[in-house]
Amino acid sequence: MDRKAKFGVGLLLAAMALALMPACATAQAPPGPLPPKPGAPIQKVPVDKGAIRVRVDVVTAPVVVRDEKGEMVEDLALKDFHLFDNGVKQVVDNFDMGADPISVVLLIENSSRVAPMLPAIQKSGIVFTQDVMGADGEAAVIAFGSDVNLVQPFTYDHDEIERAIRELDDGGGQSRFFDALNTAVQLLHDRPPERRRVIVAITEATDKGSSIKLGLALRQAELENVTIYSVGLSTTAAEFRSPTPQRPSQAPITPQGIPSGPPVPGEPQSPTTPGIGQQGGGAQGSGDLLALGEWAVMHAANLVRGHALEVATTATGGVHLPTMHDRGIEAGLDKIGGELHAQYTLSYHPTGGAVPGFHEIKITVDRPKTTVRTRTGYYMAPPEDDSSPR
């Protein structure tokens, strides 16, 4: 090959190499999320009604012990606790008091119904970050109205959480609380197992538009060792401030055999379960709420009327705090934070394995004149159940 031909071949090879360089660079670029474009819409989280995952190899029970004056008892040791699963005493594998790091999802209703109260909610961000998250906690924020929106993924950054709360706006006419609850449990599923999983909901007690039922969401929350707390927004306050009051009605979904309206005099409200249909007195751990929670979880159903917040918190070991005025929102978050960072946590491997049915958790302490609050238990569906964990 003469000198001219060799030079031409060299030029051709160089041109081909230059043409391939961008493709190679792209293929070798490290994977990672792309930054969102300015003005991009908030991420809407899809609801996966079938995503029920099992984490029953280890059961975690948050425990709050109060004395006869209602003050938290904070000087108990492991030897003072006795834990039973379906009446069988369990060996506690891990015992802690307020030290395990926390992963918390904040659910905030931003429906048109509560839009007049958004300014009060937006001011509560710093109380949430300081008192609930604490120094080593992480949090995510979900807003729900007509959509369920992840407005802030998990972060340790207090400023980002407060910004997400501060920038909330009107979310439409529905109130998809059960869908939001289910989405929050799915987010917590992926957190490290050593972290405490908590949901704090700021919402009314009304659901409208959800595609998932409360019992199914609670069943998944129990299997994922999630504790639910709620700060109830005042219906009266929202109505007073709204120029066009419109109260969303509870979704008309009732279990088979249970009427949605008032019972006929002399006829029971529920076919089999005692306490169903009775008005819960609001007392923590009341028999009615415990029965309602167990029934809703076992039947993967909604409730006959109301009770959503009280049942969700009672069933998972949390507490519902109703508010009567704006300052009650911050006071409720402050109380939740104080409890989270001073409660006991007991973990155990259930004796006998994953036996289908409802597993009742009972905890007693060797301290007279005290009351103990923990989660009611968890439900394992039989294999033939369409809603069985998988």
N, C-alpha and C positions, 0 to 999 in steps of 0.2 A: 504494500500500500504506500502510495507516495505521500509526501509531506502535506500536500493540500488536502488529500482525502482524510488523513489522520486528524488534521485540524478541524475538518467539518464534523467528523464523528464525535470529537471532544465537545464541540459546541452543542451538538444534539443531546448528548448525555447530561451536560450541565443544565440545559433547559428542562429536561425531564425531572431532574432532581429538584429544581426550584419549584416546579409545579406540584410535586408531591409533598413538599414541606408543610403547608398548612394542614393537610389531612393528617399527617403523622403527629403534628403538635396537638391537634384536637383529640386524637385517639389516646395520647399519653397524658392528657390533662387530668389532674386528680379529680375524682368524683366529689360532688358537693352541691348543696342547694344554691340556686341562683337567687340573687337579691330581688325582692319584689319591685315591680315598676311603680313609680310615683302615681298615686291615685288609684291603685289596683283595689278591687273590692275585697272586703273582709272574707276570709276563708269560711265557707259553709261546710260544716262537718256532716258527712252522710251518716244516717242512722242504720246500723246493722242489727236488725232485730234477732238474728240467729246467732250472734257472736257471744255465746255464753261459754266461758272458759272455766276450767276447774282448777282451784288451788286449795284442795282440802288435805294435802299432805301435811300442811301446817295451818292451824287455826289460831288467829290472834284475837284476844278479847281485851278491849279497853275497859278499865274498871275505875269508877269514881266512888269513893267512900266518903260519906258525910256523917257528922255527929248529930246529936239531937237538936243542936242549934242551927243545922244546915251548913256548918263550916266544913271544908274539906279536911279529911284526916290524911296527913302526909308522913306519918312516922311508922307505917307498917312495914314488916319484912316478909319475905317469901313464906316463911313458916306460918304466918298468920292467915294465909289464903288456902281455901279448899275449893277446887274446881271440878265440876261434874259435867260429863257429856252424856246425855240420855240416862242420867242417874249413876253412871259409872265414873268413879273417881279417876282423874287423869294426873299424869306426871307433868309438871310445868317445866318446860325446857328452857324458857327464857323469861326473865323477870326484870322489869325496868320501871323507872318512874320519871316520865317526862323528858328523858334524855335522847331517845331515838330520834333521828332527823325526820322531818315531816314533809310529805308531798301533799299539797292541798289544791283542790280545784274549787274556785269561787264561781258559783252559778248566780247570775244576776238577771232577774226578769226585767226586760225593757219594753214590754208591750205598751200599746197605747193606753191601756187601762191604768198603768202605774206611771206613765210618763210625767205627770205633775210632781211625782216624788223623786225623779231622777236627780235633781240638784242635791237633795239630801244624801242620796246614795253616793253620788260623785265625791262628796266631801268625806266619805268614810274610808277612802283608800288608804290613808296613812295609818289609821287605826288597824286596818286589816294587815298591812305589811309589818307594823311594829309588834302588834300583840298576837296575831295568829301565825304568820310566817315565822317571826322571830329571826334571830341572827343567822341560823344555818338552814332555814326552810326554803323550799322552792314552791312556786305556785303557778297555776294557769288560770285564765279567766274565760268563761263562756257566757255569752249573752243570749237570751232566748225570748222570742216573741213569736212572730209568724215563722221565723227561721231559727235554727240553732247554729250560732256562729262562734268559732274559736277566735276571740279577739286578741288573745295573748297566749302563745304556747308556754310550756314550762320554762321558768327562768328563776334565777336567784336575785335578779336585779329589782330592788324595791321601786326604783323610779319607773321602770317599764310597767310594772303592775299598776302603780298609781296612775300612770298616763292612760292605760287601757280603761280603767274605771272612770277616769275624768272625761274621756272622750265618748262615752256611751250616748246613743241617741235613740229616738223612738223606733221600736222594732216591729211595729204593726199590730194588728188587732187580735191575733191569737196568743196563746200562752202555753207553749209546748214544754212544760216542766218535766214530764216523764221522759220525753225524748232527750232533753238536756241531761237529766240524771243518768240515763243509760250511756250517753256519750262521755260523761265525766268518768264513769266506771271504766270504760274502755281506755281512756287516757291513763288512768291510774294503773291499769293492768301491766303496762310496760315499765313502770318504775322499779328500781331495785328492791328486792324482797326485804331488805333490812329497814326500809323506810316505812313509817306509819302512813297509811292512806286515809285521807280525810276529804270530805266534800262539805262546803259551807254554802248554803243556798239562801239568797235574799229574794223572797218572792211572796206572793199571795198563796193561799191554799188551793187555788183553782187551776185546773189544767184545761186547756182547750186546743185541740188540733193534733195531739200526739198520736203517733202510729204504734207506739209500744205501750203496754199496760204497766201499771205501777208494780204489781206483784212480780212481773218478770224482771223489771229493773232492780227491784230489791233482792230478788233471788241472786242475781249476778253480783250485786254489791256485797252480799253476805259471803259468797264464795271467794270474792277477791279481798276479804278482810277490810272492807271500807266502812268507816264511821261517818254518819251523816249528821250534820248540825244545820239548823235553819233559823233565820231571823225573819219572822212573819211581818209582811208589810200591812199597814192598817188599811182595810177596805174603806172605812169611813173617811180617813184622811184623803185617800185618792179621789173618792167621789166628791168631797168638798171642794177640791182644787180643780177638778176637771170641768171645763165649760160645757161639755156634752157627755155626761156620765153614761157609760155603757158597760155593764158588768158582763164578762164572758161567763157563759154557763158551763158547768161541769160536763165533760164529754159523756153522752148518754150511753155508756157501756156498762152494763151490770151483769154479774154472773148469772148463769142459767138458774132459774128457780127463785131469784130474788128480785122483787119489784123495785123499780126506780123511784116510785113515789111513796107517800106515807102508807104504812100497812093498814089493812082493814082491821078495825077493832077486834081484838080477840085472836088475831092470826099472827104467827111468828114472822119476823123479818128475815130470818135465815133458816135454811132447812136443817142444819146439823150443828153448827158451831155456836156455843154460848157466847154472848157478848156482842155478836155481829148485829149491827143496826142500832145498838144503843149509843147514846151520846157519850163520848168519852169526856171525863171530867177534867182532862188536861194534866192530871197528876202524873209525874214521871213513873213509868212502870205500872200504870193502872191495869187492872185485869182486862178491861174492855180493849184498850189499845194493844195489849199483848196478844189478845185473841184475834183482833183485826189484822195485826201484822202477820201472825202465823198463818191465818186463813188466806190472806192476799198472796203470800209467797207460795203456799202450797198449791193454790189454784191458778197462779200466774195471771191474776185478774186485777181489775180496778176495784175501788171501793164503792159501796152503795151511795154514800154521801159524805163529802168532806173528808176530814181526817188525814189527808195525804201527807202533810208535813209532820204531824204528830206520830203517825204510824212509821214513816220513813226513819225518823230519828230514834224512836223507841226500839224498832226492830234491829237497829245497827249499833245501839249503845250511845247515841248522841243525845241531844236535847233540842227541843223547839222553844224559841223565845219570841213570843208575840210582842209587837211594838204598838204603842198608842200615839207616839209623836216622833218627830224627826230625830231627836236626840236618842231615841230608843235604838236606832240602827247602830250607832257607834257604841252605845252601852252594851248591846247584845254581842257585837263582835269582840268587845273587850272581855266580856264574861266567858265567851267561847275560848279566847286565847288563854285566859287564866286557867281554865280547866285543862286544855290540851297540854299545857306545859307543867301540869302538876298531877296528871292522872297516872295510874299504874297501867302497865301493859303486860299481859300474861300470854305466852305462846305455848302450844302443845301439839303433839302428834296424836290425833284421835285414836283411842284404843278400838280395835275392831275394824278399822278401815272405812271405806266409803259405803256405808249401808244406806240403801234408798230410804227416803222419808225425811221427816223433820227431826233434826238433832237439837234438842234443847240444851242450852248452856246455863248452868247455875253456878254462882260463886258465893261462898260465905266467908266471913272473916271472924277471927277470934278477938272480937272487940265488942263489948256490949253497947247497946243503945246507938247503933250505927245503921245506916241504910247503904245498900250496895247497888250500883247501877252498872249494867254491862249489856252487851248485845243479847237478844233473845235466843239466838241460835243460827242455824243454817239449814238449807233444804237441799237434799240430793234427790233428783228426779229418777224414777226407774228407767231402765233402758228403752222401754217401749214408749215413754213419754216423748211427744214431738218436741217439747222444749227442754229435753235433757241436755245437761252440759256436755260439751264435746271439744 
